[in-house]
């Protein structure tokens, strides 16, 4: 029973780590998408200015 509790505790710890890792990955992807979109907007505005 005691060993089972330890295993459960370790499993919970790993689940938390996995959850944190997923959150960080999603956050990083979101930041990258935001950067890409902002760069795209800048290029778009630049191209508009060039056309004028």
WOSUL-V593022 format. One record per residue. N is the residue number from 1. PSI is psi in radians with two decimals (NA if undefined). Layout:
BEGIN
n->N psi->PSI
n->N psi->PSI
END
This chain:
BEGIN
n->1 psi->-0.78
n->2 psi->-0.78
n->3 psi->-0.67
n->4 psi->-0.71
n->5 psi->-0.71
n->6 psi->-0.77
n->7 psi->-0.73
n->8 psi->-0.75
n->9 psi->-0.79
n->10 psi->-0.72
n->11 psi->-0.75
n->12 psi->-0.74
n->13 psi->-0.79
n->14 psi->-0.68
n->15 psi->-0.73
n->16 psi->-0.77
n->17 psi->-0.78
n->18 psi->-0.75
n->19 psi->-0.78
n->20 psi->-0.75
n->21 psi->-0.77
n->22 psi->-0.75
n->23 psi->-0.77
n->24 psi->-0.72
n->25 psi->-0.80
n->26 psi->-0.72
n->27 psi->-0.79
n->28 psi->-0.74
n->29 psi->-0.74
n->30 psi->-0.75
n->31 psi->-0.75
n->32 psi->-0.76
n->33 psi->-0.71
n->34 psi->-0.78
n->35 psi->-0.77
n->36 psi->-0.75
n->37 psi->-0.69
n->38 psi->-0.70
n->39 psi->-0.71
n->40 psi->-0.73
n->41 psi->-0.77
n->42 psi->-0.78
n->43 psi->-0.71
n->44 psi->-0.82
n->45 psi->-0.68
n->46 psi->-0.78
n->47 psi->-0.64
n->48 psi->-0.75
n->49 psi->-0.65
n->50 psi->-0.67
n->51 psi->-0.61
n->52 psi->NA
END
